[in-house]
Amino acid sequence: MILDDKNSLADALTDVRKAYRLLWAYQKRVFDVVRLIVSEFDDMGFYYWQTMHADRPCNSGTNPLARWTWDMLPMLEASYLFLPSGVDRNSTMPGTWMLEVHVESDSGFEDPHDGTEPNPEQFKDAALSKSKVSIYAWYCTGQTNLNWFTNVWSSLDWPENEQGGVVEYVDPPFKIFGRTLDLSALPSKESVSIAAAMFRIDASAALEASLE
């Protein structure tokens, strides 16, 4: 942000401070939504999280000035993975499953795929974009003994049907059921809980499994 006019810069910095406070409120709400979704399932424990649009924030021994600015905004798009208590992260056994909650804060984000950092000025209009949350159930159908993150989540694609679809794989043997929801359609705790409960029922039926 480079502005020559002193007053314009002061006004812009005021907007930045307001934006940070708004971003805090949004990210707190996202965390609450994720917690509510996970609470619909019994005894789930946090397993892993991964950003999708850039790298996760660098550690204190890495120079952040040499990285993309997007690395410092990890909640733009991220997945949060959860496993039932007692499930071995390195042993994908038949009948075991993993829950994923994927948050896409701005569907207008566009990666030029040429190695350069995505430029917000080239994104789709924010008013025409959406903020979405997707829920996925990853269900193991055969003996594999693989790592859930490295060999499964990182290797297989989500279902393409956002309304609620299943994709099935033979190697490794997995079924994945997913559904995408518009965050604007989840204004209350009750609406989130209802959506999560419906997902659990529909995913259980589609995967022919009991996802409690």
C-alpha positions in Angstrom: 0.0 0.0 0.0 1.7 3.2 -1.2 -0.1 6.5 -1.0 1.4 9.9 -1.5 -1.3 12.0 0.3 -0.7 12.0 4.0 -4.4 12.2 4.8 -5.2 9.4 2.4 -2.6 7.2 4.0 -4.0 7.9 7.5 -7.5 7.0 6.3 -6.2 3.8 4.7 -4.4 2.8 7.8 -7.6 3.3 9.8 -9.4 1.0 7.4 -6.6 -1.5 7.9 -7.1 -1.5 11.7 -10.8 -1.9 11.2 -10.2 -4.8 8.8 -8.0 -6.6 11.3 -10.6 -6.4 13.9 -13.3 -7.6 11.5 -11.0 -10.4 10.4 -10.5 -11.5 14.0 -14.3 -11.7 14.4 -14.7 -13.7 11.2 -12.0 -16.1 12.1 -13.4 -16.6 15.6 -16.7 -17.4 14.0 -15.1 -19.9 11.6 -13.5 -21.7 14.5 -16.9 -21.8 16.3 -18.5 -23.3 13.2 -15.8 -25.9 12.8 -16.2 -26.8 16.5 -19.9 -27.1 16.2 -19.6 -29.4 13.2 -17.1 -31.7 14.9 -19.2 -31.8 18.1 -22.0 -33.5 16.1 -19.7 -36.6 16.0 -18.8 -38.5 19.1 -15.2 -38.4 20.5 -13.4 -36.8 17.6 -9.9 -35.5 18.1 -7.9 -33.0 16.2 -5.5 -34.6 13.8 -4.0 -32.2 11.2 -4.6 -28.9 9.4 -3.4 -27.7 6.0 -3.6 -24.4 4.1 -4.7 -24.7 0.5 -3.8 -21.4 -1.2 -0.3 -20.9 0.2 2.1 -22.4 2.8 1.3 -22.4 6.5 2.9 -19.5 8.5 6.7 -19.9 8.6 8.4 -20.7 11.9 10.3 -18.1 13.8 13.6 -19.2 12.2 12.4 -18.5 8.7 12.5 -15.0 7.2 8.8 -14.1 6.5 9.8 -11.3 4.2 11.0 -13.9 1.7 7.6 -15.5 1.6 4.3 -14.8 0.0 2.1 -12.3 2.0 -0.6 -15.0 1.7 1.4 -17.2 4.0 0.5 -14.9 6.8 -3.2 -15.2 6.0 -3.6 -19.0 6.4 -7.4 -19.0 7.1 -8.2 -17.8 3.6 -8.6 -21.5 2.7 -7.7 -24.3 5.0 -8.7 -27.9 5.9 -9.1 -29.2 9.4 -8.8 -33.0 9.9 -10.2 -35.0 12.8 -10.0 -38.7 13.7 -12.1 -40.7 16.1 -10.5 -41.5 19.4 -8.3 -44.6 19.2 -7.8 -44.5 15.4 -4.2 -44.9 14.4 -3.1 -42.1 12.0 -0.7 -44.6 10.3 -3.1 -47.5 10.0 -6.1 -47.1 7.8 -8.2 -50.1 8.8 -11.5 -51.2 7.2 -14.4 -49.4 8.8 -12.3 -46.5 10.1 -12.9 -42.9 8.9 -11.7 -39.3 9.0 -13.7 -36.1 9.2 -12.6 -33.1 7.2 -13.9 -29.5 7.5 -12.7 -27.3 4.7 -13.1 -23.6 4.8 -13.0 -21.4 1.7 -13.3 -17.8 2.8 -13.2 -16.3 -0.7 -14.2 -18.2 -3.8 -12.9 -15.3 -5.8 -9.3 -16.1 -5.0 -7.4 -16.9 -8.3 -3.9 -18.4 -8.5 -2.2 -17.5 -11.8 -0.2 -20.8 -11.6 2.9 -19.1 -12.9 4.8 -18.9 -9.7 3.8 -15.3 -9.0 1.9 -14.4 -5.9 -1.9 -14.1 -6.5 -3.0 -10.4 -6.8 -6.3 -9.5 -5.1 -6.8 -6.7 -7.7 -7.3 -9.5 -10.3 -9.8 -11.5 -8.2 -13.5 -11.7 -9.0 -15.6 -9.0 -7.3 -16.0 -9.8 -3.6 -19.7 -9.2 -3.9 -20.0 -11.9 -6.5 -17.9 -14.4 -4.6 -18.8 -16.7 -1.7 -17.5 -17.9 1.6 -18.0 -21.6 2.0 -17.5 -24.6 4.3 -17.3 -28.1 3.0 -17.6 -31.3 5.1 -16.1 -34.6 4.0 -16.2 -38.1 5.5 -13.2 -40.2 4.4 -14.2 -43.9 4.9 -11.7 -46.8 4.5 -13.2 -49.9 2.8 -10.1 -52.2 2.8 -6.9 -53.2 4.5 -4.2 -50.6 3.8 -2.2 -49.5 6.9 -1.5 -46.1 5.3 -1.0 -42.7 6.9 -4.3 -40.8 6.8 -2.7 -37.4 5.8 0.2 -38.4 3.5 -1.2 -41.4 1.7 -4.9 -40.7 1.8 -5.9 -37.1 2.1 -2.9 -35.8 0.1 -3.5 -38.4 -2.7 -7.2 -38.5 -3.3 -9.6 -35.9 -4.7 -12.9 -34.7 -3.2 -16.3 -35.5 -4.7 -17.2 -32.9 -7.4 -20.9 -32.7 -6.4 -21.1 -29.9 -3.9 -24.7 -30.8 -2.9 -23.7 -34.2 -1.5 -21.8 -36.7 -3.6 -19.6 -39.8 -3.2 -16.4 -40.7 -5.0 -15.0 -44.2 -4.6 -11.4 -45.4 -5.0 -10.0 -48.9 -5.4 -6.3 -48.2 -4.6 -6.3 -47.1 -1.9 -9.7 -48.5 -1.0 -11.7 -45.4 0.1 -15.1 -43.8 -0.3 -15.5 -40.1 0.3 -18.8 -38.3 0.9 -18.8 -34.5 0.8 -21.2 -31.5 1.0 -20.5 -27.8 0.5 -22.5 -25.1 2.4 -22.6 -21.4 2.0 -21.5 -19.7 5.2 -24.1 -17.0 4.8 -26.7 -19.7 5.1 -25.4 -20.6 8.6 -26.2 -17.6 10.7 -26.8 -19.3 14.0 -25.5 -22.2 16.2 -28.8 -24.0 15.5 -28.4 -23.8 11.7 -24.8 -25.1 11.9 -25.9 -28.0 14.2 -28.8 -28.9 11.9 -26.5 -28.9 8.8 -23.9 -31.1 10.5 -26.6 -33.5 11.7 -28.0 -33.8 8.2 -24.5 -34.4 6.8 -23.9 -37.2 9.4 -27.2 -38.9 8.4 -26.6 -38.5 4.7 -23.0 -39.5 4.8 -23.8 -42.6 6.9 -26.3 -43.7 4.3 -24.1 -42.9 1.3 -21.1 -44.7 2.7 -23.1 -47.5 4.3 -21.4 -46.9 7.6 -22.4 -45.6 11.0 -20.6 -42.2 11.5 -21.3 -41.4 15.1 
